[in-house]
Amino acid sequence: MFSHSGETEYNRQKLLQGKGVDTLLSETGVQQGEAVGQYLKDITFNNVFVSNLQRAVQTAEIILRNNTHCSGIEMVLDPLLSERGFGVAEGHPKEHLKNMANAAGQSSRDYTPPGGETLEQVKLRFKTFLKVLLKQMLDQHGRSGPDASAGASAAAKGTVAAASAVASGGSADDGLQGVPVHVLVVSHGAYIRVAVKHLVEDLKCSLPAGVKMSQLFSPCPNTGISRFILTLSQSESSPVLSAACCIFTNRKDHLEKLTPAN
């Protein structure tokens, strides 16, 4: 499960953070963390992987503090999960990035500012993380049979809207029935969008009925969550992803009762 980190003051002021700006959550961000923590409180996480940026670490700490099954679980901080680097655009209004992209004849999502990471570089980071994750899941949990399923739930800091009818109004444990291993990944909006695109477009994961691509790839709200079920097989040399299924993306049910800060 992916989770986006909570709101920061940079988010409130519509300033670009990236991985070069390392800030704590705002008051609203803490409330969002508490809300997603309560939403996920009855989910048993076997492993927790977190971006090494403070806003993601703080979000993960709040989620785990609210959880009824994960007392004492160790978070693994991984720079591979940090936000996309936006180079010289970091710390400036998001409109500044849009203007730079327009001047270059590109969309702001596809544009790479000087000193920033390309989308391919971010995807490579995710592919490297996924390879490490699959190996660890089989090493730790995959000895009971030839195949093992892992639910990857992500909570991240970002800006993504609800994705589909399947993505809203459901239960926190949707898709987890019969899944023996559940992993929580806390990262960031631009990074998660790249990760979802790789899972959907490159790895051809199955999708919820009726979901639109525009919904899948829409921006993730702060503490929005997405869930993918990954089925692994052990080959002679390394684990193999034999199937992938998207349960929902960008779910934000837990945020509906929050009162926006002034």
C-alpha positions as CSV (number, residue, x, y, z in Angstrom):
1,M,0.0,0.0,0.0
2,F,1.3,3.4,-1.0
3,S,0.6,6.4,1.2
4,H,1.4,10.0,0.4
5,S,2.9,12.1,3.1
6,G,0.8,14.8,4.9
7,E,0.6,18.5,4.1
8,T,3.5,20.9,4.8
9,E,3.6,24.7,4.9
10,Y,5.2,24.5,1.4
11,N,2.1,22.7,0.2
12,R,-0.2,25.3,1.8
13,Q,1.8,28.1,0.0
14,K,1.9,26.1,-3.3
15,L,5.7,26.0,-3.2
16,L,7.6,23.2,-4.9
17,Q,9.4,20.9,-2.5
18,G,11.0,18.0,-4.3
19,K,13.7,16.0,-2.5
20,G,15.9,19.0,-1.9
21,V,13.5,20.7,0.5
22,D,13.1,18.7,3.7
23,T,10.2,20.1,5.9
24,L,8.0,18.9,8.7
25,L,4.2,18.6,8.5
26,S,1.9,21.5,9.0
27,E,-0.9,21.4,11.6
28,T,-3.2,20.2,8.9
29,G,-0.7,17.6,7.8
30,V,-0.6,16.2,11.3
31,Q,-4.4,16.0,11.3
32,Q,-4.3,14.2,7.9
33,G,-1.8,11.7,9.3
34,E,-4.0,11.0,12.3
35,A,-7.0,10.6,9.9
36,V,-5.2,8.1,7.6
37,G,-3.8,6.4,10.7
38,Q,-7.3,5.8,12.1
39,Y,-8.5,4.6,8.7
40,L,-5.7,2.0,8.6
41,K,-5.6,1.2,12.3
42,D,-6.8,-2.4,12.0
43,I,-4.5,-3.3,9.0
44,T,-1.6,-5.5,10.0
45,F,1.6,-4.3,8.2
46,N,4.4,-6.8,8.0
47,N,6.9,-4.3,6.7
48,V,7.1,-0.5,6.5
49,F,9.3,1.4,4.0
50,V,9.5,5.1,4.2
51,S,11.1,8.0,2.2
52,N,13.9,9.5,4.3
53,L,12.4,13.0,4.0
54,Q,11.0,14.3,7.3
55,R,7.4,14.8,6.1
56,A,7.2,11.2,5.1
57,V,8.8,9.9,8.2
58,Q,6.5,12.0,10.4
59,T,3.4,10.7,8.4
60,A,4.6,7.1,8.9
61,E,5.2,7.6,12.6
62,I,1.6,8.9,13.0
63,I,0.1,6.0,11.0
64,L,2.0,3.4,13.1
65,R,1.2,5.1,16.4
66,N,-2.5,4.7,15.5
67,N,-2.2,1.1,14.4
68,T,-3.5,-1.7,16.7
69,H,-1.2,-4.4,15.3
70,C,2.1,-2.8,14.6
71,S,3.6,-1.9,18.0
72,G,7.3,-2.0,17.8
73,I,7.6,-2.5,14.0
74,E,10.7,-1.0,12.5
75,M,10.5,1.5,9.7
76,V,13.0,1.2,7.0
77,L,14.0,4.7,5.7
78,D,15.0,4.4,2.0
79,P,16.3,7.3,-0.2
80,L,15.0,5.4,-3.2
81,L,11.5,6.5,-2.1
82,S,12.3,10.2,-1.8
83,E,10.4,12.8,-3.9
84,R,11.4,13.6,-7.4
85,G,14.2,16.2,-7.5
86,F,13.1,19.5,-9.2
87,G,16.5,21.2,-9.2
88,V,16.4,25.0,-9.5
89,A,12.6,25.0,-9.3
90,E,12.5,23.8,-5.7
91,G,11.4,26.4,-3.1
92,H,9.7,28.5,-5.8
93,P,6.0,28.7,-6.5
94,K,4.6,25.8,-8.6
95,E,3.6,28.4,-11.2
96,H,7.3,29.1,-11.7
97,L,7.8,25.5,-12.9
98,K,4.8,25.8,-15.1
99,N,6.2,28.9,-16.7
100,M,9.6,27.2,-17.2
101,A,7.9,24.2,-18.8
102,N,5.7,26.4,-21.1
103,A,8.9,28.3,-22.3
104,A,10.4,24.9,-23.2
105,G,7.2,23.8,-25.0
106,Q,6.5,21.0,-22.5
107,S,3.9,20.2,-19.8
108,S,5.0,20.9,-16.2
109,R,4.6,17.1,-15.4
110,D,7.1,16.1,-18.1
111,Y,9.5,19.0,-17.8
112,T,12.8,18.6,-16.1
113,P,14.2,21.8,-14.6
114,P,18.0,22.3,-14.6
115,G,19.5,20.1,-11.9
116,G,16.3,18.1,-11.6
117,E,15.5,14.4,-12.1
118,T,13.9,13.1,-15.3
119,L,10.9,10.9,-15.0
120,E,13.0,8.0,-16.3
121,Q,15.5,8.6,-13.5
122,V,12.7,8.5,-10.9
123,K,11.3,5.3,-12.5
124,L,14.7,3.7,-12.3
125,R,14.7,4.5,-8.5
126,F,11.3,2.9,-8.1
127,K,12.3,-0.2,-10.2
128,T,15.4,-0.6,-8.0
129,F,13.3,-0.3,-4.8
130,L,10.7,-2.8,-6.2
131,K,13.5,-5.3,-7.0
132,V,14.8,-5.0,-3.4
133,L,11.3,-5.2,-2.0
134,L,10.4,-8.4,-3.9
135,K,13.6,-10.1,-2.8
136,Q,13.0,-9.2,0.8
137,M,9.4,-10.3,0.7
138,L,10.3,-13.8,-0.5
139,D,13.3,-14.0,1.9
140,Q,11.2,-13.1,4.9
141,H,7.7,-14.3,4.1
142,G,7.8,-16.5,1.0
143,R,8.9,-19.9,2.4
144,S,5.5,-21.4,2.8
145,G,4.9,-22.0,-0.9
146,P,6.1,-21.4,-4.4
147,D,4.1,-18.2,-4.7
148,A,3.5,-15.4,-2.3
149,S,1.2,-12.4,-2.5
150,A,2.0,-9.1,-1.0
151,G,-0.3,-6.2,-0.7
152,A,1.6,-2.9,-1.2
153,S,-0.2,0.0,0.4
154,A,1.2,3.4,0.0
155,A,0.6,6.5,2.0
156,A,2.3,9.6,0.6
157,K,2.6,13.3,0.7
158,G,1.2,14.9,-2.4
159,T,-1.7,16.2,-4.4
160,V,-3.9,13.5,-5.9
161,A,-7.6,13.4,-6.4
162,A,-9.9,10.4,-5.8
163,A,-9.3,7.9,-8.6
164,S,-12.5,6.0,-9.4
165,A,-15.8,4.6,-8.0
166,V,-13.8,1.7,-6.7
167,A,-11.4,4.1,-5.0
168,S,-14.0,5.8,-2.9
169,G,-16.5,4.5,-0.3
170,G,-14.7,1.2,0.2
171,S,-13.3,-0.6,3.2
172,A,-9.8,-0.1,4.5
173,D,-9.1,-3.8,4.0
174,D,-10.3,-4.0,0.4
175,G,-8.4,-6.6,-1.6
176,L,-6.5,-8.0,1.4
177,Q,-8.6,-11.1,2.0
178,G,-6.2,-14.1,1.6
179,V,-3.1,-11.9,1.1
180,P,-0.5,-13.1,3.6
181,V,1.9,-10.1,3.5
182,H,1.0,-6.4,3.7
183,V,3.6,-3.7,3.1
184,L,3.2,0.0,3.9
185,V,5.2,2.4,1.7
186,V,5.1,6.1,2.6
187,S,6.4,8.3,-0.2
188,H,5.5,11.5,-2.2
189,G,3.1,12.6,-4.9
190,A,5.3,12.9,-8.0
191,Y,7.2,9.7,-7.0
192,I,4.0,7.7,-6.5
193,R,2.6,8.9,-9.8
194,V,5.7,7.5,-11.6
195,A,5.4,4.3,-9.6
196,V,1.7,3.8,-10.5
197,K,2.5,4.5,-14.2
198,H,5.2,1.8,-14.1
199,L,3.0,-0.7,-12.5
200,V,0.1,-0.1,-14.9
201,E,1.8,0.7,-18.2
202,D,5.0,-1.4,-18.0
203,L,4.1,-4.3,-15.7
204,K,0.5,-4.4,-17.1
205,C,-1.2,-4.9,-13.7
206,S,-4.9,-5.6,-13.8
207,L,-7.2,-2.7,-13.1
208,P,-10.5,-2.2,-11.2
209,A,-13.6,-2.4,-13.5
210,G,-14.5,0.9,-15.2
211,V,-11.5,2.8,-14.0
212,K,-10.1,5.5,-16.4
213,M,-6.4,6.1,-17.0
214,S,-6.9,9.8,-16.2
215,Q,-8.3,8.8,-12.8
216,L,-5.4,6.4,-12.1
217,F,-2.8,9.0,-12.9
218,S,-4.5,12.0,-11.4
219,P,-2.6,13.9,-8.6
220,C,-2.6,12.2,-5.2
221,P,-3.9,14.2,-2.3
222,N,-1.8,14.4,0.9
223,T,-2.1,11.1,2.7
224,G,-4.0,9.6,-0.2
225,I,-3.6,5.9,-0.4
226,S,-3.2,3.3,-3.2
227,R,-3.2,-0.5,-3.0
228,F,-1.6,-3.0,-5.4
229,I,-1.5,-6.8,-4.9
230,L,1.8,-8.3,-6.1
231,T,2.1,-12.1,-6.6
232,L,5.7,-13.3,-6.5
233,S,7.4,-16.5,-7.6
234,Q,10.9,-17.7,-6.9
235,S,13.1,-18.4,-9.8
236,E,16.6,-19.9,-9.6
237,S,18.3,-16.6,-9.4
238,S,15.8,-14.0,-8.2
239,P,12.2,-13.4,-7.3
240,V,9.8,-12.9,-10.3
241,L,6.6,-10.8,-10.3
242,S,4.1,-13.2,-11.7
243,A,1.0,-11.0,-11.4
244,A,0.0,-7.5,-10.3
245,C,-3.4,-6.1,-9.5
246,C,-4.5,-2.6,-8.7
247,I,-7.2,-2.5,-6.0
248,F,-7.6,1.3,-5.8
249,T,-5.6,4.5,-6.2
250,N,-5.7,7.9,-4.5
251,R,-8.3,7.0,-2.0
252,K,-9.1,9.9,0.4
253,D,-12.2,8.8,2.3
254,H,-10.4,9.5,5.6
255,L,-10.0,13.2,4.7
256,E,-13.7,14.0,4.2
257,K,-14.4,15.0,7.8
258,L,-11.3,17.2,8.2
259,T,-11.9,21.0,8.5
260,P,-9.3,22.9,6.4
261,A,-7.1,25.2,8.4
262,N,-7.4,28.9,7.8
